[in-house]
Amino acid sequence: MKMLYKVLGLCMFLVVLNCKSIQNQNKLEKEDSFLIGKGNLYGSGAEGLAKQNLVITDSNQWNDLLKKINAINNVSDGFSETKINFSKYTLIAVFGDVKGTGGHSIELEVKSNLDNIEVYVYSKGPDGMASSVMTQPFIIVRIAKSEFPIVFK
C-alpha cells in the first residue's frame, strides 16, 4: 500500500511539473510587442531607406532612423511614442521596397522560443485598384529587451 501512495504521489508531482512547463513554454512562444508606427513613406525613396530589417538597441540608432524617416515628411508625428527606454526595450523596424502604387503594408509576428526571438514578416499588396503614388511600407514595434538573438523569417 505504501508503494501505491509513492507511485501516486510521483505521478501527481509529474503532472503538476508538466503543467508548469507548458505554461512557461506558452509564455515564451508569443512575445508581447507594442506598435510604435506603421504606414508608408511617401518620399519616393529619398529618405534613403532600402528594403531592410533593423534591430535598434540604443538611442543613437533610433535618432538616426528618425532623421531619415522624417527627411521628407514628418512621419514620426504619428508614432505612438518616440522616447524609448532602451534599458528596457528593443525596437524592430522593417522597411519594404519602394512601390509604384499605394495599398502596400507590412505585418509582424514576434515569437520567442528557448533559443531566439523570431520575427515573421508578412507583406501585403493592394486589393483591387490602387492609387498611383510612390510608397514604401514600414512597421516599427517595441519588444522587451532580451539577451536572445533576433532572427527574421
C-alpha positions in Angstrom: 0.0 0.0 0.0 2.9 2.3 0.8 4.3 1.7 -2.7 0.9 2.7 -4.3 0.9 6.0 -2.4 4.5 6.7 -3.5 3.6 5.9 -7.2 0.5 8.1 -7.0 2.5 10.9 -5.3 5.1 10.7 -8.0 2.5 10.8 -10.8 0.8 13.8 -9.3 4.2 15.6 -9.0 5.0 14.9 -12.6 1.6 16.2 -13.8 2.0 19.4 -11.9 5.5 19.8 -13.1 4.4 19.2 -16.7 1.6 21.8 -16.4 4.1 24.4 -15.2 6.4 23.6 -18.1 3.6 24.0 -20.7 2.6 27.4 -19.1 6.2 28.6 -19.3 6.5 27.4 -22.9 3.3 29.3 -23.9 4.8 32.5 -22.3 7.9 32.1 -24.5 6.0 31.4 -27.7 4.2 34.7 -28.1 6.4 37.7 -27.4 4.4 40.9 -26.4 5.1 43.6 -28.9 3.9 47.2 -28.9 3.2 49.1 -32.2 5.3 52.3 -32.5 4.5 53.2 -36.0 3.1 51.6 -39.2 2.3 53.0 -42.6 4.1 54.3 -45.7 6.8 56.7 -46.5 6.0 59.0 -49.5 9.4 60.4 -50.5 9.9 58.1 -53.5 12.9 56.6 -51.8 14.5 60.0 -51.0 14.6 59.0 -47.3 17.5 56.7 -48.2 16.0 53.7 -46.5 16.5 50.5 -48.6 14.4 47.4 -48.0 15.7 46.1 -44.7 15.1 44.6 -41.3 16.5 46.5 -38.3 17.1 45.8 -34.7 17.5 49.1 -32.8 19.1 48.8 -29.4 20.2 52.3 -28.5 19.1 56.0 -28.8 21.8 56.9 -31.3 20.5 54.3 -33.8 16.9 55.4 -33.1 17.6 59.1 -33.6 19.5 58.4 -36.9 16.5 56.4 -38.1 14.0 59.1 -37.1 16.1 61.7 -39.1 15.8 59.5 -42.2 12.1 58.8 -41.7 11.4 62.5 -41.2 13.6 63.7 -44.1 10.7 64.3 -46.5 7.6 64.2 -44.3 7.3 64.4 -40.5 6.2 60.8 -40.3 7.1 60.3 -36.6 4.4 62.7 -35.5 2.0 59.8 -36.0 4.1 57.4 -33.9 2.7 56.2 -30.5 5.9 57.2 -28.9 9.4 58.4 -29.9 11.1 58.4 -26.5 12.2 54.8 -25.9 13.8 53.5 -22.8 16.5 51.3 -24.3 17.5 49.8 -21.0 14.1 48.0 -21.0 13.1 47.8 -24.7 14.4 47.0 -28.2 12.9 48.2 -31.4 12.3 46.1 -34.5 11.9 48.1 -37.8 11.0 46.7 -41.1 11.1 48.6 -44.4 9.8 47.2 -47.7 10.7 48.1 -51.2 9.6 51.4 -52.7 6.4 50.7 -54.6 4.8 52.4 -57.6 1.3 52.2 -56.1 -0.4 52.6 -52.8 -2.1 50.0 -50.7 1.0 48.1 -49.5 1.6 47.2 -45.9 3.8 45.1 -43.6 2.7 42.9 -40.6 4.9 41.4 -38.0 4.5 38.4 -35.7 7.1 38.1 -32.9 7.6 34.8 -31.2 10.2 33.6 -28.6 11.5 30.2 -28.1 14.3 28.8 -26.0 17.0 29.8 -28.5 16.0 33.1 -30.0 13.2 35.6 -30.9 11.7 35.0 -34.3 10.2 37.9 -36.3 7.9 36.8 -39.1 7.5 39.5 -41.7 4.3 39.4 -43.9 4.0 41.8 -46.8 0.6 42.6 -48.3 -0.2 44.2 -51.6 -3.2 46.3 -52.6 -6.6 44.6 -53.1 -8.0 45.7 -56.4 -7.3 49.1 -57.8 -4.5 51.1 -56.2 -3.5 54.8 -56.3 -0.6 55.7 -58.5 1.7 57.1 -55.9 5.2 56.1 -54.8 5.1 54.5 -51.4 7.4 52.5 -49.1 5.7 50.4 -46.4 7.2 50.2 -42.9 6.4 49.0 -39.4 8.2 49.6 -36.1 7.4 47.7 -32.9 8.8 47.7 -29.4 9.7 44.5 -27.5 11.1 43.8 -24.1 14.9 43.8 -24.1 16.3 40.3 -24.2 19.7 38.5 -24.5 18.2 36.2 -27.1 19.3 36.9 -30.8 16.5 38.2 -33.1 16.0 36.2 -36.2 13.9 37.5 -39.2 11.8 34.9 -41.1 
